[in-house]
Amino acid sequence: MDFRDTPEEAAFRERVRSWLQENIPEGWGTPGHHEPEGEERQAFYKDWSRKLYEAGLVGVTWPKAYGGYEQHVTHQVIAMEEFARSGAPDHMNVIGLGMAGPTIIAHGTEEQKQRFVKRILTAEDMWCQGFSEPGAGSDLAGLSTRAVKDGNEYVINGQKVWSSLAHIADFCILVTRTDPNAGRHHGLTYFLLDMHLPGVDVRPLKQITGDSEFNEIFFNDVRVPEEAVIGGEGNGWAVAITTLMNERASLGIALTVRLEVALRKLVELAKSTKQNGSTAADDPVIRDRIGQFWSELQALRFTNYRSFSKFLQTGMPGPEGSTAKLVWSETNQRLTKLALEIEGPYAMLSGGDHAVDDGYWQRWQLRSRGNTIEGGTSEILRNIIAERVLGLPKSR
Ligand SMILES: Cc1cc2nc3c(=O)[nH]c(=O)nc-3n(C[C@H](O)[C@H](O)[C@H](O)COP(=O)(O)OP(=O)(O)OC[C@H]3O[C@@H](n4cnc5c(N)ncnc54)[C@H](O)[C@@H]3O)c2cc1C
């Protein structure tokens, strides 16, 4: 594979890079810079997300008929690489972009595509994902939230948990059980659910970082019109698989760049941390560990390019996408831990005048724990790699 950009791709990369340079808010991501809070935060991210759309940085490959830019997937990869490298604020509709949008484009009716797709890109409608339940996480097919047909409506009862962004979402990609007598993977139905319907009750959960990004959602006799079903009654499993494949496939390349950014920050930390008259970077053991991260990063980069070139040939995201998420999340966890080791006693300070880098590494070490759980736990991803990439016997 030739890794160099064509002249046309190089021009696109340059355009993305300079747009980001000109538009990232001043001081963003530097120590001492604080993000807006409360309603101001929502307004800031909405405005920023719309700008990203208007600049052509999201919806790169999505059909023009639904508001996308319909460009080659290589452009999407370039946009994601440059975006991750720049450290810019994220588009706020991560679940809409990574999961709901691709699922609606693949399985939605014409009306659903017209109604929802563009408003995902502009962040006019925010989305959340209602898959996990208290009794069904890794084992999604074990879910028990019930939807019962009543005339031309469904009545939904049950509970979802860990639903990121549900507290600000307008819609939810929701998987329910419509036929409890069918096999575990049958009798599931997938809804595009309006979160403002009566009977939808969202309760935020506090995370280890102190943030409340995810929530419980309770459904109490929520009456949903049948037009909210996507993919047809009983076909929820196939639709959910599309969502999960897209979730993992879209991540790989951006995660590699994120890891590279974190590694460069780690190098700066090692160089600037004083240790007994020298710096942490002079310590041979620390140099050794940083060098190891660098070689792991290169292995991840080329694994991603290999699965990307397979994607270019087949047009389908493959199970290899699981490798990127697994390696990134575990490497990132070890990398942020090394940063805290380098900080030494200062590692205990996550804020205040003496905190190193304003508590950046403390926050990301804590957040990195969730990364090995969300979007498929490390154990589940290892099972997928063993069974579907390597052809080893099934775990059960
Ligand atoms: C930050 C964060 C955000 C999230 N956001 C969302 C969201 O927006 N929407 C949503 O629906 N969910 C979300 N989740 C939930 C996430 O998808 C689940 O936590 C995950 O699928 C694991 O399910 P569980 O928590 O029920 O654990 P379980 O499935 O009960 O697993 C418990 C342990 O057993 C292991 N295990 C389970 N099955 C096997 C097996 N077959 N072989 C080997 N080991 C196994 C797991 O790896 C894990 O270590 C989020 C989670 C986190 C941490």
The ligand as a Gaussian input file, in Angstrom:
#p B3LYP/6-31G(d) Opt

LIG

0 1
 C      -17.921000       5.149000      29.744000
 C      -18.974000       4.206000      29.284000
 C      -19.935000       4.621000      28.370000
 C      -20.930000       3.739000      27.947000
 N      -21.903000       4.193000      27.096000
 C      -22.913000       3.371000      26.716000
 C      -23.983000       3.850000      25.903000
 O      -24.004000       5.027000      25.499000
 N      -24.984000       3.022000      25.603000
 C      -25.015000       1.711000      26.010000
 O      -25.936000       1.003000      25.662000
 N      -24.020000       1.223000      26.804000
 C      -22.984000       2.026000      27.177000
 N      -21.974000       1.556000      27.994000
 C      -22.101000       0.207000      28.524000
 C      -21.109000      -0.795000      27.936000
 O      -21.431000      -1.084000      26.605000
 C      -21.175000      -2.031000      28.842000
 O      -20.693000      -1.658000      30.104000
 C      -20.342000      -3.154000      28.297000
 O      -20.926000      -3.675000      27.129000
 C      -20.154000      -4.281000      29.322000
 O      -21.374000      -4.686000      29.814000
 P      -21.617000      -4.825000      31.409000
 O      -21.204000      -3.555000      32.043000
 O      -23.022000      -5.286000      31.600000
 O      -20.610000      -5.937000      31.888000
 P      -20.793000      -7.517000      31.715000
 O      -21.194000      -7.826000      30.317000
 O      -21.652000      -8.027000      32.813000
 O      -19.308000      -7.997000      31.927000
 C      -18.703000      -8.105000      33.222000
 C      -17.305000      -8.691000      33.036000
 O      -17.382000     -10.006000      32.449000
 C      -16.639000     -10.096000      31.259000
 N      -17.336000     -10.942000      30.289000
 C      -18.637000     -10.882000      29.943000
 N      -18.913000     -11.798000      29.000000
 C      -17.766000     -12.463000      28.737000
 C      -17.400000     -13.524000      27.849000
 N      -18.290000     -14.095000      27.025000
 N      -16.108000     -13.938000      27.849000
 C      -15.173000     -13.350000      28.654000
 N      -15.465000     -12.366000      29.535000
 C      -16.745000     -11.914000      29.569000
 C      -16.565000      -8.654000      30.748000
 O      -15.433000      -8.445000      29.899000
 C      -16.443000      -7.863000      32.061000
 O      -15.117000      -7.849000      32.513000
 C      -20.968000       2.410000      28.424000
 C      -19.985000       1.982000      29.346000
 C      -19.008000       2.860000      29.773000
 C      -17.973000       2.371000      30.754000

